[in-house]
């Protein structure tokens, strides 16, 4: 199978699953319950892990190498660290499949964790615009479809630029470290959003007819009186959601390029991560106050990935490859979540202790 055929089949299967999700289970607009969000988060996570095992056994279908020389050409092209000296073709192919499967899994966890911060921003946008909970799904569906198109353009264009100008990785690394330090030093108040003064809102109002209120959960409609087409506040919210995804992609996509330069592996890990974000959003909206230290964990993660990009040579000397990077990502996330849960327990314990006894 050629790269184009594999890619086309992958996109077709993904959109088929999305259609099944949206058409069969979610025909009517309703507020997503915690149980429903948990089920679909588990479904998308299971599919993502399933694709990891698919790559372990059939990952060679992407580039379809026919000989050891072709495997060496692919790994050199994408600067992948793979030692197949003295191996037969079948052994080398299996080692190559194991490598790209591990790169995919690491990239998936990086994208999934970094995008969690974007979900908090989206939640703030929804709250500041007074979006009804039953309309959350509409915005997120269109937002995710737009994110898929944008990531495709950004990833494959970025991969081509990196192939031609390798120094861009150092710029990406420095930017990620700056972003990480900014996350660690920013205050909670810095995350507040004032949609009325947002430049995207002003730009929309200048060039489009913006209706002052939402109309039947529509993004746009044709007014029966003056026959003009109006966009609703939900449309502006959608623009803000897409804009926030572009900003966060500037962090997350270069971060995955620190794991692999193969644009297909980067794209697959991105797609599975962002498709699971819609259901994850509803989970986070229910338990957002529990993970106080998650943002700080994401800041540390950005710094680590930035260091890996800038000092790639030293990381290789220290033996920090795809598996070790995955362990670091999991450890950082686990510690930040555990610290957040411990903090919540301590606050509950202090609250109970401060209450006057009824005896």
C-alpha positions in Angstrom: 0.0 0.0 0.0 1.3 3.4 -0.9 1.4 6.3 1.5 -1.5 8.0 -0.3 -3.7 4.9 -0.2 -3.0 4.2 3.5 -3.7 7.9 4.3 -7.0 7.9 2.4 -8.2 4.7 4.1 -7.2 6.1 7.5 -9.2 9.3 6.9 -12.1 7.4 5.6 -12.3 5.1 8.7 -11.9 8.1 11.0 -14.8 10.0 9.4 -16.9 6.8 9.4 -16.4 6.5 13.2 -17.2 10.2 13.7 -20.4 9.8 11.6 -21.4 6.8 13.7 -20.7 8.8 16.9 -22.6 11.9 15.9 -25.3 10.3 13.8 -26.3 7.2 15.8 -25.7 8.2 19.4 -26.1 11.9 19.3 -29.0 12.8 17.0 -30.8 15.0 19.6 -29.2 18.0 21.3 -28.8 17.5 25.0 -26.5 18.2 27.8 -23.8 15.5 27.8 -23.8 13.6 31.1 -20.7 12.5 33.0 -21.4 8.8 32.1 -21.8 9.5 28.4 -18.6 11.5 28.3 -16.8 8.8 30.2 -18.0 6.1 27.8 -16.9 8.0 24.7 -13.6 9.1 26.2 -13.0 5.4 26.8 -14.0 4.5 23.3 -11.7 7.0 21.7 -8.8 6.1 24.0 -9.4 2.4 23.2 -9.3 3.1 19.5 -6.1 5.1 20.0 -4.4 2.3 21.9 -5.7 -0.1 19.3 -4.0 1.9 16.5 -0.7 1.5 18.5 -1.0 -2.3 18.2 -2.0 -2.0 14.6 1.3 -0.1 13.9 3.3 -2.8 15.8 2.0 -5.4 13.4 1.2 -3.5 10.2 3.0 -0.2 10.5 5.1 -0.9 7.5 2.1 -0.4 5.3 2.5 3.4 5.7 5.8 3.6 3.7 5.8 0.0 2.5 9.6 -0.7 2.4 10.6 -3.7 0.3 14.2 -4.1 1.6 16.6 -3.3 4.4 18.0 -0.5 2.2 14.6 1.1 1.9 14.1 0.9 5.7 17.5 2.6 6.1 16.4 5.3 3.6 13.2 6.0 5.5 14.8 6.2 8.9 17.6 8.4 7.6 15.1 10.6 5.9 13.1 11.2 9.1 16.2 11.1 11.3 14.9 8.1 13.3 17.3 6.2 15.6 17.1 2.6 14.5 19.9 0.0 14.6 19.2 -2.9 12.3 22.8 -4.0 11.8 23.1 -7.8 11.2 19.3 -8.3 11.1 17.3 -10.1 8.5 14.7 -8.1 6.6 11.8 -9.5 8.7 13.7 -8.7 11.9 14.5 -5.2 10.7 10.9 -4.7 9.6 9.6 -5.7 13.0 12.1 -3.4 14.8 11.0 -0.6 12.5 7.3 -1.3 13.3 8.1 -1.2 17.0 9.8 2.1 16.6 7.1 3.9 14.8 4.4 2.4 17.1 6.3 3.8 20.1 6.8 7.2 18.4 3.0 7.3 17.7 2.1 6.4 21.3 4.5 9.0 22.8 3.2 11.7 20.4 -0.3 10.8 21.2 0.2 11.2 25.0 2.1 14.5 24.4 -0.7 15.9 22.2 -3.4 14.6 24.5 -1.9 16.1 27.6 -0.9 19.5 26.0 -4.4 19.8 24.5 -6.0 19.4 27.9 -4.8 23.0 28.6 -6.7 24.1 25.5 -9.8 22.5 26.9 -9.7 24.8 30.0 -9.5 27.8 27.7 -12.5 26.6 25.6 -14.4 26.1 28.9 -13.6 29.7 29.8 -14.8 30.9 26.4 -18.1 29.0 26.7 -18.7 30.5 30.2 -17.8 34.0 29.2 -20.2 33.9 26.2 -22.9 32.3 28.2 -23.1 29.3 25.8 -25.8 26.8 26.9 -24.5 23.4 27.8 -26.8 21.8 25.2 -24.9 23.8 22.5 -21.4 22.7 23.7 -21.5 19.7 21.3 -22.3 21.8 18.2 -19.3 24.0 18.8 -16.9 21.2 19.6 -18.0 19.1 16.6 -17.3 21.9 14.1 -14.2 22.9 16.1 -12.7 19.4 15.8 -13.4 19.1 12.1 -11.6 22.5 11.6 -8.8 21.3 13.8 -8.3 18.1 11.6 -8.0 20.2 8.5 -5.7 22.7 10.1 -3.4 20.0 11.6 -3.1 18.3 8.3 -1.9 21.5 6.7 0.4 22.5 9.6 2.0 19.1 10.1 2.9 18.3 6.5 4.0 21.8 5.7 6.0 21.9 8.9 7.6 18.5 8.1 8.7 19.8 4.7 10.2 22.9 6.2 12.1 20.9 8.8 13.5 18.6 6.2 14.8 21.7 4.4 15.8 23.9 7.3 16.7 21.7 10.3 17.6 24.7 12.4 13.8 25.4 12.8 13.8 22.6 15.4 16.0 24.7 17.6 13.6 27.7 17.2 10.7 25.4 18.1 12.6 24.1 21.1 13.3 27.6 22.4 9.7 28.6 21.9 8.4 25.5 23.8 10.8 26.3 26.7 9.6 29.9 26.8 6.0 28.7 26.7 6.7 26.3 29.6 8.2 28.9 31.8 5.4 31.3 31.0 2.9 28.6 32.1 4.8 28.1 35.4 5.0 31.8 36.2 1.6 32.9 35.0 -1.2 33.7 37.5 -4.7 32.3 37.4 -6.0 35.7 36.6 -4.0 35.8 33.4 -6.3 33.2 31.9 -9.5 35.4 32.2 -11.0 36.1 28.8 -12.8 39.3 27.8 -14.6 38.4 24.6 -16.1 41.8 24.1 -12.6 43.3 23.4 -11.2 40.3 21.6 -9.8 41.4 18.2 -11.4 38.4 16.5 -14.8 39.5 17.8 -14.2 43.1 16.6 -13.0 41.9 13.2 -16.1 39.7 12.8 -18.5 42.5 13.7 -16.8 44.7 11.2 -17.1 42.5 8.1 -20.2 40.3 9.0 -23.7 40.9 10.2 -23.6 39.7 13.8 -27.0 39.0 15.3 -27.2 40.1 19.0 -28.4 36.7 20.3 -28.4 33.0 19.5 -31.1 31.6 17.3 -32.1 27.9 17.8 -28.5 26.9 18.2 -27.6 28.0 14.7 -24.2 29.3 13.7 -25.8 31.5 10.9 -29.2 32.1 9.5 -31.1 34.2 6.9 -33.4 36.8 8.5 -37.0 36.6 7.1 -37.5 40.4 7.3 -34.5 42.0 5.6 -33.3 38.7 3.9 -29.8 39.3 5.1 -27.5 36.5 6.4 -26.5 36.9 10.0 -24.0 35.0 12.1 -24.9 34.3 15.7 -22.7 34.7 18.8 -22.2 30.9 18.6 -20.3 31.5 15.3 -18.0 33.9 17.0 -17.4 31.3 19.8 -16.5 28.8 17.1 -14.0 31.2 15.6 -12.5 31.7 19.1 -12.3 27.9 19.6 -10.6 27.5 16.2 -8.2 30.4 17.0 -7.3 28.8 20.4 -6.6 25.5 18.6 -4.2 27.3 16.2 -2.4 28.9 19.1 -2.0 25.6 21.0 -1.0 23.7 17.9 2.0 26.0 17.7 3.1 24.3 21.0 1.9 20.7 20.5 2.9 20.0 16.9 6.5 21.0 17.3 6.6 19.0 20.6 5.7 15.8 18.7 8.4 16.7 16.1 10.8 16.2 18.9 9.8 12.5 19.0 9.6 11.9 15.2 9.9 13.8 12.0 7.7 11.4 10.1 4.6 13.6 9.2 2.3 10.6 9.0 3.1 9.4 12.5 2.7 13.0 13.8 -0.6 13.4 12.0 -2.0 10.0 13.3 -1.1 10.8 16.9 -2.6 14.3 16.5 -5.9 13.1 15.0 -6.5 10.4 17.6 -5.7 12.9 20.4 -8.0 15.7 19.2 -10.9 13.4 18.3 -10.9 12.2 21.9 -10.9 15.8 23.2 -14.6 16.4 22.6 -15.7 13.8 25.1 -12.7 14.6 27.4 -13.9 18.2 27.5 -17.2 17.2 29.2 -15.2 15.1 31.7 -13.0 18.0 32.5 -15.9 20.4 32.8 -17.3 18.2 35.5 -14.1 17.8 37.5 -12.1 20.9 36.5 -11.5 22.0 40.1 -9.8 18.7 41.1 -6.7 19.1 38.9 -5.1 22.3 40.3 -1.5 21.3 39.5 -2.2 20.0 36.0 -1.3 23.3 34.3 2.1 23.3 36.1 2.7 19.7 35.0 2.0 20.8 31.4 4.5 23.7 31.8 7.2 21.3 33.0 6.3 19.0 30.1 6.8 21.8 27.6 10.2 22.7 29.1 11.3 19.0 28.9 10.3 18.7 25.2 12.0 22.0 24.4 15.2 20.8 26.0 15.0 17.6 24.0 14.7 19.5 20.7 17.5 22.0 21.4 19.9 19.4 23.0 18.9 16.4 20.9 22.5 15.2 20.6 23.1 15.1 24.3 19.8 13.3 24.9 20.9 10.7 22.4 24.2 10.3 24.3 22.3 9.8 27.5 20.1 7.1 26.0 16.9 9.1 26.1 15.0 7.8 23.2 11.3 7.3 22.3 10.5 4.9 25.2 12.3 7.0 27.8 10.5 10.1 26.6 7.2 8.4 26.9 8.1 7.4 30.5 8.9 11.0 31.3 5.7 12.3 29.8 3.6 9.7 31.8 5.5 10.5 35.0 5.0 14.2 34.8 1.3 13.9 34.1 0.8 11.3 36.9 2.6 13.4 39.5 0.7 16.5 38.6 -2.7 14.7 38.7 -1.7 12.9 42.0 -0.6 16.2 43.6 -3.9 17.8 42.5 -5.9 14.9 44.1 -3.9 15.1 47.3 -4.4 18.8 47.5 -8.2 18.3 47.1 -8.1 15.7 49.9 -6.1 18.0 52.2 -8.5 20.9 51.6 -11.5 18.7 52.4 -9.7 17.4 55.6 -8.9 21.0 56.7 -12.4 22.1 56.0 -13.9 19.3 58.1 -11.4 20.0 60.9 -12.2 23.7 61.0 -15.9 23.1 61.4 -17.1 23.5 65.0 -18.0 20.2 66.8 -21.7 19.5 67.5 -20.8 17.7 70.8 
